[in-house]
Amino acid sequence: MTEMQVTPSFRLAYVPGVTPGKWARVWSERLPDVPLALVAVDAADGEPALRAGDADAGLVRLPVERTGLSAIPLYTETTVVVFPKDHWLAAAEEATVEDLADEVVFHPLDDTLEWEQLPGRPAVERPATTADAIELVAANVGVLLVPQSLARLHHRRDLTYRPMTDAPQSRVALSWPEDRTTDLVEEFIGIVRGRTVNSSRGRGRTAAEPAAEAKGGATKGGATKGGGAAKNTGKGTGGRPAAGRTTGGGRPRGGSGTSSGGSAAARRGRPKRRG
């Protein structure tokens, strides 16, 4: 009686606003025999899912408790303020915490930003979710500060948003349990870091190497040409951004805090709030 062979698989958890599509496509090209299961989890459930073994790795928002978990920061997102299109903030290209001093600012229970002090005036109650807060913003009850990817995720025609120049920002990271750093985890680390097949440390190199050698030809001594790490352009939905660039609407680290398209000097003046 022969033993049944179990097909390996890889489970990747991801939180709202994170788009793993590009990385998933690269995975399917390099490891077509290993199914990649994408597991959508709430923002607060990414770390628990990893610790419980419900996923092999996860695209989560920092911070995470590092005890027992490894994490590689991938990119930082711009924080935006969401408001109705006819709001007085619509006259500006960007906003500051001071601009929101007289506004009701919602702080949902699943907020992903770390505030030392919340801006604006607090709402009577905290909305349970970001989606609930968006509904209240659409009702013209207050405004909401979120990472730009969440503003896009909850897009509505009657709402718009502007970048915040001095608000905390959300960082997205790849995380996994330290004691389960398998070959498949190493393979996914290589994908998000932009490694080529030839430079990959994981099992995908073994499967793809013959084709790469046939395409690249041999040099003296039988070594294949190339094999260096690919230059990461920072384009698309995944991967670490190149210096001075971001993905998913994020702001470059260490930047001046101004919105894209010009320096602080080019910023339009703050709008006059309607009386």
C-alpha positions as CSV (number, residue, x, y, z in Angstrom):
1,M,0.0,0.0,0.0
2,T,1.5,3.3,-1.1
3,E,1.4,6.4,1.0
4,M,-0.6,9.4,-0.2
5,Q,1.6,12.4,-1.1
6,V,0.3,15.6,0.3
7,T,0.6,18.6,-2.0
8,P,2.4,21.5,-0.2
9,S,0.6,24.8,-0.1
10,F,1.4,28.3,1.2
11,R,-1.1,30.4,3.2
12,L,-0.6,34.2,3.0
13,A,-2.7,36.4,5.3
14,Y,-3.2,40.1,4.4
15,V,-5.0,43.0,6.1
16,P,-7.4,45.5,4.5
17,G,-5.7,47.9,2.1
18,V,-2.8,45.6,1.2
19,T,-2.9,44.3,-2.3
20,P,-0.8,41.1,-2.7
21,G,-1.8,40.5,-6.4
22,K,1.7,41.1,-7.9
23,W,3.4,38.9,-5.5
24,A,0.8,36.2,-5.9
25,R,1.4,36.2,-9.7
26,V,5.1,35.9,-9.3
27,W,4.6,33.0,-6.9
28,S,2.4,31.2,-9.4
29,E,5.0,31.6,-12.1
30,R,7.9,30.3,-10.0
31,L,6.1,27.6,-8.0
32,P,3.2,26.5,-10.1
33,D,3.0,23.2,-8.2
34,V,2.5,25.0,-4.8
35,P,-0.9,26.6,-4.4
36,L,-0.9,30.0,-2.8
37,A,-3.9,30.6,-0.6
38,L,-4.7,34.3,0.1
39,V,-6.4,34.7,3.5
40,A,-8.1,38.1,4.1
41,V,-8.1,39.1,7.8
42,D,-9.1,42.2,9.7
43,A,-6.4,44.6,10.6
44,A,-6.3,43.4,14.3
45,D,-6.3,39.7,13.3
46,G,-3.1,39.5,11.2
47,E,-0.7,38.9,14.1
48,P,-3.1,36.4,15.9
49,A,-3.6,34.5,12.7
50,L,0.2,34.0,12.4
51,R,0.6,32.9,16.0
52,A,-2.3,30.5,15.8
53,G,-0.8,28.8,12.7
54,D,-3.7,29.9,10.5
55,A,-1.2,31.4,7.9
56,D,2.4,30.7,7.0
57,A,3.2,34.4,6.6
58,G,1.2,37.6,6.5
59,L,1.2,41.1,5.1
60,V,0.4,43.1,8.2
61,R,0.6,46.6,9.6
62,L,3.2,47.5,12.1
63,P,3.8,47.4,15.0
64,V,3.7,43.6,15.8
65,E,4.9,42.0,18.9
66,R,8.3,40.7,17.8
67,T,8.5,37.9,20.4
68,G,8.3,34.8,18.3
69,L,7.7,36.7,15.0
70,S,10.0,38.0,12.4
71,A,9.0,41.1,10.3
72,I,10.4,42.8,7.2
73,P,9.1,46.4,6.7
74,L,8.0,46.8,3.1
75,Y,6.7,50.4,2.7
76,T,5.1,53.3,4.4
77,E,1.7,54.8,3.5
78,T,0.6,58.4,3.3
79,T,-2.1,59.3,5.8
80,V,-5.1,61.1,4.3
81,V,-8.2,62.8,5.7
82,V,-11.5,61.7,4.3
83,F,-14.4,64.1,4.0
84,P,-17.5,65.0,1.9
85,K,-16.7,66.6,-1.5
86,D,-18.5,69.8,-0.5
87,H,-16.4,70.1,2.7
88,W,-14.3,73.3,3.1
89,L,-11.1,71.1,3.2
90,A,-11.7,70.4,-0.5
91,A,-10.2,73.7,-1.4
92,A,-6.7,72.6,-0.2
93,E,-4.2,70.2,-1.7
94,E,-3.2,68.9,1.7
95,A,-4.1,69.4,5.4
96,T,-2.5,69.5,8.8
97,V,-3.7,68.4,12.2
98,E,-4.2,72.1,13.1
99,D,-6.7,72.3,10.3
100,L,-8.9,69.7,12.0
101,A,-9.0,71.5,15.4
102,D,-12.7,72.3,15.1
103,E,-13.7,69.1,13.3
104,V,-15.2,65.9,14.8
105,V,-12.5,63.3,14.0
106,F,-13.6,59.6,14.1
107,H,-11.4,57.1,15.7
108,P,-12.7,53.6,14.8
109,L,-11.8,50.6,17.0
110,D,-9.8,49.1,14.1
111,D,-7.7,52.3,13.6
112,T,-4.3,51.4,12.2
113,L,-2.6,54.7,13.1
114,E,-0.7,55.3,16.4
115,W,-1.6,58.6,17.9
116,E,0.1,60.3,20.8
117,Q,-2.8,62.7,20.9
118,L,-5.9,62.5,18.7
119,P,-6.6,65.5,16.6
120,G,-9.8,67.5,16.4
121,R,-12.9,66.9,18.6
122,P,-13.8,63.4,19.7
123,A,-17.0,61.8,18.5
124,V,-19.6,60.7,21.1
125,E,-18.8,57.1,20.3
126,R,-16.0,55.3,18.5
127,P,-17.3,53.5,15.3
128,A,-16.6,49.7,15.4
129,T,-14.9,49.7,12.0
130,T,-13.4,51.9,9.4
131,A,-16.3,51.1,7.1
132,D,-18.8,52.3,9.8
133,A,-16.7,55.5,10.2
134,I,-16.9,56.1,6.4
135,E,-20.7,55.9,6.6
136,L,-20.7,58.6,9.2
137,V,-18.3,60.8,7.2
138,A,-20.7,60.5,4.2
139,A,-23.5,61.7,6.5
140,N,-21.4,64.8,7.1
141,V,-21.0,64.1,10.8
142,G,-17.2,64.3,10.9
143,V,-13.9,63.4,9.1
144,L,-11.7,60.4,9.2
145,L,-7.9,59.9,9.0
146,V,-6.7,56.6,7.4
147,P,-3.9,55.2,5.3
148,Q,-4.5,56.2,1.7
149,S,-5.0,52.5,0.6
150,L,-8.0,52.3,3.0
151,A,-9.5,55.5,1.6
152,R,-9.3,53.9,-1.8
153,L,-10.7,50.6,-0.5
154,H,-13.8,52.5,0.9
155,H,-14.1,54.9,-2.0
156,R,-17.5,56.6,-2.5
157,R,-18.5,59.1,-5.1
158,D,-19.6,61.6,-2.5
159,L,-16.3,61.6,-0.6
160,T,-12.8,62.7,-1.3
161,Y,-9.5,63.0,0.6
162,R,-6.4,65.0,1.0
163,P,-2.9,64.1,2.3
164,M,-2.0,64.9,5.8
165,T,1.5,66.5,6.3
166,D,2.0,65.9,10.0
167,A,-0.1,62.8,10.9
168,P,1.3,59.4,11.9
169,Q,1.8,56.9,9.0
170,S,1.1,53.2,8.7
171,R,3.9,50.8,7.8
172,V,3.2,47.5,6.0
173,A,5.4,44.5,6.7
174,L,5.8,40.8,5.8
175,S,5.7,38.8,9.1
176,W,6.0,35.1,9.9
177,P,6.7,32.9,12.9
178,E,10.4,32.6,13.6
179,D,10.3,28.9,14.3
180,R,8.5,28.2,11.0
181,T,11.0,29.9,8.6
182,T,10.5,27.2,5.9
183,D,11.8,27.1,2.4
184,L,8.5,28.4,1.2
185,V,8.7,31.3,3.5
186,E,12.2,32.0,2.2
187,E,10.8,31.8,-1.3
188,F,8.2,34.5,-0.6
189,I,10.7,36.7,1.2
190,G,12.7,36.6,-2.0
191,I,9.7,37.5,-4.1
192,V,8.7,40.6,-2.0
193,R,12.4,41.7,-2.0
194,G,12.6,41.5,-5.8
195,R,15.1,38.7,-6.1
196,T,15.3,37.0,-9.4
197,V,14.9,33.2,-9.8
198,N,18.7,32.7,-10.0
199,S,19.3,34.6,-6.8
200,S,16.4,33.1,-4.9
201,R,17.2,31.0,-1.8
202,G,14.1,29.0,-1.9
203,R,13.0,25.8,-3.8
204,G,11.7,27.8,-6.8
205,R,15.3,28.1,-8.1
206,T,15.6,24.4,-8.5
207,A,12.5,24.2,-10.7
208,A,13.3,27.2,-12.9
209,E,17.1,27.0,-13.1
210,P,17.4,24.7,-16.2
211,A,15.2,27.1,-18.2
212,A,17.2,30.1,-17.1
213,E,20.5,28.4,-18.0
214,A,19.1,27.5,-21.5
215,K,18.0,31.0,-22.1
216,G,21.1,32.8,-20.7
217,G,23.8,30.5,-22.2
218,A,27.1,29.6,-20.6
219,T,30.3,31.5,-20.0
220,K,33.7,30.1,-19.5
221,G,33.8,27.4,-16.9
222,G,30.1,26.6,-17.4
223,A,28.7,29.5,-15.3
224,T,25.5,31.2,-16.6
225,K,25.4,34.8,-17.4
226,G,23.5,37.2,-15.1
227,G,22.1,35.8,-11.9
228,G,22.3,39.1,-10.1
229,A,19.3,40.5,-8.2
230,A,16.8,42.4,-10.3
231,K,16.6,46.1,-9.8
232,N,13.4,46.9,-7.8
233,T,11.5,49.7,-9.5
234,G,9.0,50.1,-6.8
235,K,6.2,49.9,-9.4
236,G,3.0,48.0,-9.0
237,T,1.2,46.7,-6.0
238,G,4.1,44.9,-4.3
239,G,7.7,45.0,-3.5
240,R,9.9,47.4,-1.6
241,P,9.9,50.9,-3.1
242,A,13.1,52.4,-4.5
243,A,14.7,55.3,-2.7
244,G,12.5,58.3,-2.8
245,R,9.5,56.4,-4.1
246,T,6.6,54.6,-2.5
247,T,4.0,52.1,-3.5
248,G,0.3,52.1,-2.8
249,G,0.2,55.8,-2.4
250,G,2.9,55.8,0.3
251,R,5.2,58.6,1.2
252,P,9.0,58.2,1.0
253,R,10.6,57.7,4.3
254,G,12.4,60.7,5.6
255,G,10.5,62.9,3.2
256,S,9.5,66.5,3.8
257,G,5.9,65.6,4.5
258,T,4.6,67.4,1.5
259,S,2.3,65.9,-1.1
260,S,3.5,64.7,-4.5
261,G,3.8,67.1,-7.3
262,G,5.9,69.8,-5.8
263,S,7.7,71.2,-2.8
264,A,6.2,72.8,0.3
265,A,6.6,76.1,-1.4
266,A,4.2,75.1,-4.2
267,R,1.5,74.2,-1.7
268,R,-1.7,76.2,-1.9
269,G,-2.5,78.1,1.2
270,R,-4.8,76.5,3.8
271,P,-8.4,77.1,2.9
272,K,-10.5,79.5,4.9
273,R,-13.0,77.4,6.8
274,R,-16.6,78.3,6.2
275,G,-18.3,80.0,9.0
